[in-house]
């Protein structure tokens, strides 16, 4: 069955702390690199290809995007979360993922002639068949990639992520230059998926054995099933507003609404998504150590709130200027929608707060219940705001989100190592400083002597906001300790230590056996 280095979970106190902080920095950096890579690829390919090519691929990705929710059935996260795991279980999960990937690929391939007939474009047949192969590659790479995440090898994961994206984009651009048309856009995800699969297999060093019916993976499959069902609910709920608005009010209000939402949440997504990749495996190691779990969770949430909340408030105050700069003057009608969605985005910085409780503690069934209720309330809010168009839906969504967030948090934290007062204590400073700094910036931007040039308004506004925010953060009670803790983080940014040798793959290793207090950045 071979040697399994990625089963090792032992680490020292300082090692887990250092790897968590460094992992956050590396993962956020990789996310930023991928963002700029994709932005550059969009700019280049948009000049090499005609809009029809993008439209053809979009017709297929609408289907593959929905299928992608089921791509690994939550089993990779089950591997990351599990306190004890062995080679037999990993092998069984691997073959389940492969079978699921083949099944999804078969479903997408079966839809190929239907899509070609529905849209009246024969090109959709080969496009769909080609993209179907990415599901097989995804199934084959799910468990090796999960093992890398479980082992907290974030530098390797970041390198693989950026490298595979670069490979796909490079091949796509070459195909476009050679006149390949829409095949350039098809090559990007296919080549990226292939490169990612090869890289994670090489990096993990793990090789699966045969599947076993008595490996004890049933609980892990249930865990993944609850996670997948919740993701499906979120996907449907998050796209329902676009469908309702487009059908009822048409393309123009929908375009303004979707762009405002996308622009407002883009910075938060760039922070929360990569940090979750770090915090879920880190917190999973501490699931049986409540004191350390509570400390780690509090420091991580403090960091998220400190980074996310001021971004939302600053962009809301400078909404008109930012929309004009980023999207152009023709999009200024989106600025009121930007403001209407701001309360939802402000509490949305805490979206990870429930997931970082449910998933590491294995409470995905409770997470599914919570998601079902919140989705139902959100749908009702969309329907209530629909008669007033895009602005009505944006306001209704914000009201529902702000009202539901405390209830969701109370439900998630009940019975967990974290208490509501623990969370309130760590987010109170960034929340208060953000809102007060926003009021200060609002007063300054309405002063008669405020410059009229768009770029200067944004540069000066953001500079003043940052200065006011950090000044208030220091002046608020406990500010000296907050500043000292922030400065102390610099000592953690040094080269990561090497991982010790792994034990036998046949012996389950408990994450809880490693006495590692986690102290992520605050």
Phi and psi in degrees as a GROMACS rama.xvg file:
@    title "Ramachandran Plot"
@    xaxis  label "Phi"
@    yaxis  label "Psi"
@TYPE xy
94.5147  172.567  UNK-2
-89.693  135.955  UNK-3
-120.879  81.1006  UNK-4
-64.6353  -24.0356  UNK-5
-82.4538  4.71016  UNK-6
-83.8124  -11.2274  UNK-7
-72.4343  131.163  UNK-8
-128.772  3.17127  UNK-9
-72.6644  141.576  UNK-10
-161.252  160.929  UNK-11
-82.5722  170.176  UNK-12
-58.3451  -51.8372  UNK-13
-66.8485  -32.0126  UNK-14
-65.5561  -45.7869  UNK-15
-65.9819  -40.3958  UNK-16
-61.7367  -47.4207  UNK-17
-66.0298  -43.9321  UNK-18
-65.6502  -31.7033  UNK-19
-67.5776  -46.1923  UNK-20
-65.9207  -49.0079  UNK-21
-63.8104  -37.3537  UNK-22
-61.2699  -40.4775  UNK-23
-62.5887  -44.971  UNK-24
-63.5274  -46.8826  UNK-25
-64.4309  -42.2841  UNK-26
-69.3609  -41.8256  UNK-27
-64.0915  -40.0757  UNK-28
-62.2221  -41.2929  UNK-29
-64.6208  -38.5424  UNK-30
-62.1253  -42.9959  UNK-31
-64.3224  -41.6575  UNK-32
-62.1707  -42.9371  UNK-33
-65.3344  -36.8434  UNK-34
-60.45  -48.1569  UNK-35
-70.6637  -32.5232  UNK-36
-61.159  -47.531  UNK-37
-67.4884  -36.81  UNK-38
-63.7057  -45.0597  UNK-39
-63.7578  -40.1055  UNK-40
-63.1343  -39.7608  UNK-41
-62.7707  -43.8083  UNK-42
-63.0391  -45.2535  UNK-43
-68.6432  -49.8826  UNK-44
-66.5858  -30.0225  UNK-45
-65.7737  -25.132  UNK-46
-90.5739  -18.619  UNK-47
-95.2445  -21.5477  UNK-48
-120.582  157.269  UNK-49
-86.8565  156.202  UNK-50
-55.3641  -29.0425  UNK-51
-59.3115  -36.0017  UNK-52
-62.0157  -44.4408  UNK-53
-65.0116  -38.2419  UNK-54
-64.2311  -40.4493  UNK-55
-62.4779  -46.0424  UNK-56
-68.5383  -35.9788  UNK-57
-62.8702  -32.697  UNK-58
-61.0301  -33.0602  UNK-59
-86.239  -41.38  UNK-60
-65.9254  -21.0012  UNK-61
-61.3593  -34.2091  UNK-62
-83.0799  -45.8119  UNK-63
-66.4796  -29.3442  UNK-64
-63.4279  -41.0468  UNK-65
-67.6599  -43.4846  UNK-66
-63.9294  -28.7899  UNK-67
-63.0595  -19.9231  UNK-68
-61.7454  -30.914  UNK-69
-96.2999  10.7393  UNK-70
-59.2089  -36.8686  UNK-71
-128.689  7.4666  UNK-72
55.4936  25.7117  UNK-73
73.3424  7.55373  UNK-74
-75.1307  -27.3583  UNK-75
-67.048  -39.4752  UNK-76
-68.761  -32.2378  UNK-77
-62.2976  -37.0986  UNK-78
-65.9797  -41.4968  UNK-79
-66.6685  -40.374  UNK-80
-77.763  -29.9485  UNK-81
-58.325  131.018  UNK-82
-73.9902  -33.238  UNK-83
-130.202  137.644  UNK-84
-152.695  151.153  UNK-85
-133.626  174.487  UNK-86
-61.8975  -39.1569  UNK-87
-64.038  -41.944  UNK-88
-65.6606  -44.0707  UNK-89
-61.2351  -41.6401  UNK-90
-64.104  -41.6226  UNK-91
-64.6394  -43.7832  UNK-92
-63.2332  -37.1285  UNK-93
-59.6532  -47.6477  UNK-94
-70.0874  -29.8133  UNK-95
-64.3415  -43.7952  UNK-96
-62.239  -41.777  UNK-97
-63.5987  -44.9024  UNK-98
-62.1987  -40.6575  UNK-99
-65.6841  -41.0731  UNK-100
-61.8581  -42.0623  UNK-101
-64.8145  -41.1643  UNK-102
-63.7281  -43.8564  UNK-103
-65.8131  -39.9036  UNK-104
-61.468  -40.4907  UNK-105
-64.1458  -40.0809  UNK-106
-64.0561  -44.4542  UNK-107
-64.7003  -42.2905  UNK-108
-62.4834  -37.5382  UNK-109
-66.3989  -27.6316  UNK-110
-80.2669  -13.4204  UNK-111
-55.1648  -53.5834  UNK-112
-65.3323  -29.6207  UNK-113
-67.6949  -43.5088  UNK-114
-63.3525  -42.8023  UNK-115
-60.3718  -40.5203  UNK-116
-71.5226  -41.5823  UNK-117
-63.0976  -43.7144  UNK-118
-91.3862  -9.26291  UNK-119
69.6477  30.789  UNK-120
-129.365  113.348  UNK-121
-67.0809  -22.2739  UNK-122
-64.1153  -22.6579  UNK-123
-67.7125  -23.2418  UNK-124
-63.3342  -56.5029  UNK-125
-67.724  -32.2031  UNK-126
-62.2518  -47.0671  UNK-127
-64.5207  -42.7628  UNK-128
-62.4072  -39.2131  UNK-129
-67.063  -45.0548  UNK-130
-70.1855  -23.4113  UNK-131
-61.4143  -30.9782  UNK-132
-63.9273  -22.1443  UNK-133
-66.4132  -25.0545  UNK-134
-70.8546  -35.8263  UNK-135
-65.8466  -43.8818  UNK-136
-64.0022  -39.2264  UNK-137
-63.6395  -40.0929  UNK-138
-65.5728  -36.6193  UNK-139
-73.5589  -24.3123  UNK-140
-99.396  -8.97144  UNK-141
-59.6619  -51.6498  UNK-142
-73.9768  -42.6322  UNK-143
-58.4541  -38.4304  UNK-144
-68.9089  -38.4215  UNK-145
-64.1364  -35.514  UNK-146
-65.7122  -38.1235  UNK-147
-63.7351  -40.0307  UNK-148
-69.4098  -39.4427  UNK-149
-61.077  -37.9009  UNK-150
-80.889  -3.24535  UNK-151
61.5139  39.3208  UNK-152
-91.465  68.6723  UNK-153
-72.8546  -29.606  UNK-154
-64.6052  -42.9533  UNK-155
-63.9704  -43.0137  UNK-156
-63.4309  -40.6898  UNK-157
-64.3252  -44.3454  UNK-158
-62.4628  -41.5186  UNK-159
-65.2527  -43.8438  UNK-160
-62.6963  -49.2514  UNK-161
-68.2715  -41.1548  UNK-162
-64.3029  -43.1606  UNK-163
-67.8155  -38.039  UNK-164
-63.9392  -42.2442  UNK-165
-62.5689  -41.763  UNK-166
-61.8869  -45.6892  UNK-167
-63.057  -44.2112  UNK-168
-65.6665  -41.7201  UNK-169
-61.7465  -46.0261  UNK-170
-64.0212  -40.991  UNK-171
-60.3239  -42.6076  UNK-172
-66.4719  -40.7477  UNK-173
-61.9323  -44.413  UNK-174
-62.6863  -39.3428  UNK-175
-65.1587  -42.3126  UNK-176
-62.4948  -36.0964  UNK-177
-80.051  2.4296  UNK-178
87.3226  24.4538  UNK-179
-75.419  -8.16  UNK-180
62.0827  -133.181  UNK-181
-64.2936  -18.6166  UNK-182
-63.737  -24.1044  UNK-183
-62.2344  -41.8509  UNK-184
-72.6927  -29.4261  UNK-185
-71.7793  -37.6626  UNK-186
-64.8259  -31.3839  UNK-187
-58.5357  -56.8476  UNK-188
-70.4781  -33.5504  UNK-189
-67.4074  -47.9534  UNK-190
-66.8296  -39.2878  UNK-191
-61.1396  -44.2781  UNK-192
-64.6595  -40.7624  UNK-193
-64.9027  -45.2186  UNK-194
-64.0478  -39.8451  UNK-195
-63.4438  -43.2453  UNK-196
-62.8608  -46.3865  UNK-197
-61.665  -43.1164  UNK-198
-67.5561  -43.8171  UNK-199
-69.0926  -32.3433  UNK-200
-66.0665  -41.1833  UNK-201
-68.7551  -40.4461  UNK-202
-74.7053  -35.6115  UNK-203
-73.7174  -33.4135  UNK-204
71.2473  6.43592  UNK-205
-97.3914  141.979  UNK-206
-130.339  132.525  UNK-207
-76.1171  153.167  UNK-208
-99.5173  -168.483  UNK-209
-72.4033  153.608  UNK-210
-70.1542  158.046  UNK-211
-138.755  134.985  UNK-212
-75.5384  -17.4768  UNK-213
-110.926  31.2143  UNK-214
-85.8163  -10.7985  UNK-215
79.9395  37.0554  UNK-216
-97.9562  2.11873  UNK-217
-59.5029  -43.4986  UNK-218
-63.3977  -35.8536  UNK-219
-69.5662  -36.1029  UNK-220
-66.4349  -39.9545  UNK-221
-63.2637  -43.1  UNK-222
-54.6972  -50.5295  UNK-223
-65.58  -36.0789  UNK-224
-63.5743  -42.6803  UNK-225
-63.7129  -40.5103  UNK-226
-64.0365  -43.4856  UNK-227
-66.5788  -41.8796  UNK-228
-61.6876  -39.992  UNK-229
-64.5114  -41.3432  UNK-230
-63.199  -36.6796  UNK-231
-65.1274  -41.829  UNK-232
-61.4289  -45.0383  UNK-233
-62.9786  -42.2995  UNK-234
-60.9352  -47.8533  UNK-235
-64.7269  -42.926  UNK-236
-65.7528  -41.5574  UNK-237
-70.9482  -19.2316  UNK-238
-103.138  -9.18723  UNK-239
-66.0283  -38.2175  UNK-240
-61.1953  -39.1952  UNK-241
-64.4009  -41.7106  UNK-242
-64.6312  -48.9403  UNK-243
-62.5363  -44.265  UNK-244
-67.4789  -40.9116  UNK-245
-65.2252  -41.4898  UNK-246
-69.3195  -41.2633  UNK-247
-84.7893  -40.4989  UNK-248
-115.485  -11.7645  UNK-249
98.1622  -175.709  UNK-250
-73.6946  -36.7713  UNK-251
-65.8645  -52.8497  UNK-252
-60.2437  -36.8949  UNK-253
-63.8558  -42.5144  UNK-254
-62.2396  -42.991  UNK-255
-63.924  -44.373  UNK-256
-63.6841  -49.1174  UNK-257
-65.7377  -38.2864  UNK-258
-68.9357  -39.4392  UNK-259
-62.794  -44.2536  UNK-260
-63.886  -45.4369  UNK-261
-63.2062  -43.8662  UNK-262
-68.3056  -37.777  UNK-263
-69.8688  -39.4771  UNK-264
-89.6547  -8.79108  UNK-265
-58.4561  -48.2193  UNK-266
-63.2272  -38.5592  UNK-267
-64.1993  -41.8546  UNK-268
-61.3387  -38.5922  UNK-269
-67.0268  -20.9152  UNK-270
-92.5401  -52.6184  UNK-271
-69.0832  -43.3242  UNK-272
-61.5326  -51.1659  UNK-273
-68.0473  -33.3586  UNK-274
-67.1775  -32.2094  UNK-275
-63.4279  -35.8804  UNK-276
-61.5266  -27.6654  UNK-277
-88.7438  -45.5711  UNK-278
-73.795  -33.8419  UNK-279
-64.6582  -47.5868  UNK-280
-66.4434  -33.8557  UNK-281
-67.0779  -46.9905  UNK-282
-67.8138  -30.7175  UNK-283
-62.2252  -31.6242  UNK-284
-67.9692  -22.8824  UNK-285
-106.494  14.8025  UNK-286
-62.7441  -23.0386  UNK-287
-104.336  13.3423  UNK-288
-127.946  81.8278  UNK-289
-59.0556  -37.8769  UNK-290
-65.458  -47.5353  UNK-291
-69.0748  -35.1613  UNK-292
-60.2819  -47.101  UNK-293
-62.7309  -41.6033  UNK-294
-66.0748  -43.2512  UNK-295
-64.9271  -46.0034  UNK-296
-60.8376  -43.8059  UNK-297
-63.4687  -43.8248  UNK-298
-67.5781  -38.0914  UNK-299
-66.866  -42.6427  UNK-300
-67.5749  -33.7425  UNK-301
-61.5793  -41.6176  UNK-302
-64.8584  -44.7561  UNK-303
-60.9509  -47.0817  UNK-304
-65.8756  -39.762  UNK-305
-63.6591  -35.306  UNK-306
-84.0519  -39.7102  UNK-307
-86.7574  -44.301  UNK-308
-61.0337  -46.4207  UNK-309
-64.0045  -30.752  UNK-310
-63.5561  -44.4633  UNK-311
-64.4717  -46.5181  UNK-312
-65.9193  -43.2779  UNK-313
-62.7358  -43.481  UNK-314
-68.9039  -30.692  UNK-315
-68.4027  -44.0738  UNK-316
-64.7454  -38.1699  UNK-317
-99.0383  28.6013  UNK-318
-56.3536  -49.8609  UNK-319
-63.4235  -42.514  UNK-320
-65.7808  -43.9472  UNK-321
-68.183  -40.8784  UNK-322
-62.6495  -42.5679  UNK-323
-63.6368  -37.8764  UNK-324
-74.8368  -47.3762  UNK-325
-78.2118  -44.5234  UNK-326
-102.253  -21.9816  UNK-327
104.69  162.357  UNK-328
-63.3176  -24.171  UNK-329
-70.5753  -10.2916  UNK-330
-105.855  10.4358  UNK-331
-61.7863  -22.6399  UNK-332
-66.6688  -12.9683  UNK-333
-81.1992  -13.4923  UNK-334
-60.1878  -44.7091  UNK-335
-60.728  -35.4433  UNK-336
-66.7726  -36.5641  UNK-337
-57.5553  -47.3069  UNK-338
-67.3536  -39.1772  UNK-339
-65.3541  -32.8661  UNK-340
-85.176  -11.2819  UNK-341
-58.8103  -43.0388  UNK-342
-59.3878  -39.8223  UNK-343
-64.4331  -39.4431  UNK-344
-69.2704  -34.6571  UNK-345
-62.3067  -49.4622  UNK-346
-76.259  -18.295  UNK-347
-68.2816  -17.3762  UNK-348
-62.6219  -20.4635  UNK-349
-96.8281  14.4476  UNK-350
-56.0472  -35.4203  UNK-351
-73.1458  -13.4791  UNK-352
-63.0105  -34.4964  UNK-353
-82.177  -40.9041  UNK-354
-62.6116  -33.3498  UNK-355
-74.9379  -5.90997  UNK-356
-100.016  -51.9935  UNK-357
-61.795  -49.6225  UNK-358
-73.2157  -52.8521  UNK-359
-60.9389  -30.6183  UNK-360
-88.095  -1.4735  UNK-361
76.2786  23.0905  UNK-362
-96.715  46.232  UNK-363
-71.9461  -23.1231  UNK-364
-67.4861  -40.898  UNK-365
-66.3934  -36.1311  UNK-366
-62.6376  -39.0229  UNK-367
-63.9674  -42.1796  UNK-368
-61.4695  -45.1625  UNK-369
-61.69  -43.267  UNK-370
-64.8173  -38.8107  UNK-371
-61.8958  -46.9758  UNK-372
-65.9324  -46.8813  UNK-373
-64.6353  -35.3064  UNK-374
-66.2289  -40.955  UNK-375
-62.4763  -42.6971  UNK-376
-64.9359  -40.355  UNK-377
-64.2056  -41.3313  UNK-378
-61.5561  -43.6328  UNK-379
-61.9791  -37.77  UNK-380
-65.0053  -42.0986  UNK-381
-59.2232  -45.779  UNK-382
-64.9669  -36.6957  UNK-383
-68.2251  -36.5245  UNK-384
-86.1779  -13.8187  UNK-385
-57.3477  -41.1024  UNK-386
-59.9254  -20.463  UNK-387
-100.992  16.3563  UNK-388
74.172  -156.025  UNK-389
-63.4286  -40.2472  UNK-390
-66.0628  -40.2462  UNK-391
-63.3713  -41.511  UNK-392
-67.7807  -38.3372  UNK-393
-64.5976  -44.9425  UNK-394
-65.3764  -42.7886  UNK-395
-62.6941  -39.7615  UNK-396
-64.4553  -41.9622  UNK-397
-63.9195  -43.9165  UNK-398
-61.5218  -46.4291  UNK-399
-63.9619  -41.388  UNK-400
-66.7934  -44.8886  UNK-401
-65.0185  -38.5384  UNK-402
-70.5584  -35.9814  UNK-403
-80.8508  -27.1836  UNK-404
-58.9876  -47.0387  UNK-405
-61.1717  -36.3606  UNK-406
-68.0406  -41.1331  UNK-407
-61.7482  -43.0972  UNK-408
-64.7367  -43.3682  UNK-409
-60.9134  -40.7321  UNK-410
-67.8745  -43.3969  UNK-411
-66.6549  -41.6356  UNK-412
-79.0038  -18.307  UNK-413
-61.6744  124.716  UNK-414
80.3007  4.47345  UNK-415
-100.665  170.421  UNK-416
-67.2343  -15.386  UNK-417
-100.679  134.119  UNK-418
-102.121  158.514  UNK-419
-59.1499  -39.397  UNK-420
-66.5826  -27.6851  UNK-421
-63.9831  -44.1216  UNK-422
-68.983  -43.9171  UNK-423
-60.1093  -38.9477  UNK-424
-63.0169  -38.7956  UNK-425
-83.7931  -21.6644  UNK-426
-99.3004  -8.98962  UNK-427
-62.3797  -43.78  UNK-428
-63.6476  -54.5148  UNK-429
-63.0301  -33.4549  UNK-430
-66.3179  -48.8423  UNK-431
-65.2488  -45.4117  UNK-432
-63.132  -38.7603  UNK-433
-63.7175  -48.8449  UNK-434
-67.317  -42.3046  UNK-435
-66.6233  -40.4955  UNK-436
-64.3711  -36.0534  UNK-437
-63.3855  -41.2392  UNK-438
-64.034  -40.8649  UNK-439
-63.0321  -44.5845  UNK-440
-65.3611  -36.6198  UNK-441
-61.9364  -41.3937  UNK-442
-66.5188  -39.6633  UNK-443
-68.1895  -42.7323  UNK-444
-67.9181  -17.7076  UNK-445
-98.0375  6.40011  UNK-446
-72.4583  147.457  UNK-447
-60.4893  -34.0882  UNK-448
-83.8265  3.18185  UNK-449
-65.7126  132.444  UNK-450
-61.3671  148.265  UNK-451
-91.7192  -19.1137  UNK-452
-66.8982  134.613  UNK-453
-59.5799  -51.9721  UNK-454
-62.8492  -42.4843  UNK-455
-65.02  -36.4266  UNK-456
-61.896  -40.9463  UNK-457
-71.438  -46.9846  UNK-458
-62.4721  -49.6305  UNK-459
-67.0223  -38.9658  UNK-460
-62.7369  -47.568  UNK-461
-66.2411  -39.3562  UNK-462
-62.2331  -45.2213  UNK-463
-65.5408  -39.0583  UNK-464
-63.779  -45.5382  UNK-465
-61.0549  -42.621  UNK-466
-63.5098  -45.5488  UNK-467
-64.8004  -41.3212  UNK-468
-61.874  -48.2866  UNK-469
-71.2997  -32.5376  UNK-470
-63.867  -45.6277  UNK-471
-65.0307  -38.4801  UNK-472
-60.6688  -36.1023  UNK-473
-77.6401  -35.8911  UNK-474
-77.4685  -25.9133  UNK-475
-65.9811  155.696  UNK-476
-50.9681  134.077  UNK-477
79.9303  14.1465  UNK-478
-66.6585  -34.9424  UNK-479
-64.0639  -42.5536  UNK-480
-66.0086  -40.7189  UNK-481
-59.8307  -43.9097  UNK-482
-66.0871  -40.8431  UNK-483
-65.5039  -41.4437  UNK-484
-64.0113  -37.6268  UNK-485
-65.8138  -44.0748  UNK-486
-65.4843  -35.7895  UNK-487
-64.4621  -20.2469  UNK-488
-64.0349  -24.9498  UNK-489
-60.1697  -27.4414  UNK-490
-70.2502  -14.2621  UNK-491
-86.3256  -14.5764  UNK-492
-88.2339  75.5478  UNK-493
-134.293  165.293  UNK-494
-54.4525  138.072  UNK-495
-68.3395  146.194  UNK-496
-76.5836  158.442  UNK-497
-73.8281  149.799  UNK-498
-80.1579  140.37  UNK-499
-70.7047  171.267  UNK-500
-69.5259  142.602  UNK-501
-80.133  150.797  UNK-502
-77.5766  -177.655  UNK-503
-63.441  139.557  UNK-504
-67.8546  -14.2895  UNK-505
-84.5867  -9.8497  UNK-506
-105.921  118.44  UNK-507
-64.3308  138.684  UNK-508
-112.925  128.521  UNK-509
-91.4809  130.547  UNK-510
-62.6266  -33.109  UNK-511
-71.2125  -11.4996  UNK-512
-72.749  -22.7552  UNK-513
-86.9566  113.335  UNK-514
-77.3773  77.7345  UNK-515
-117.005  101.146  UNK-516
-71.9259  126.511  UNK-517
-98.5864  130.193  UNK-518
-131.484  80.8534  UNK-519
-66.9457  172.173  UNK-520
-63.5549  146.417  UNK-521
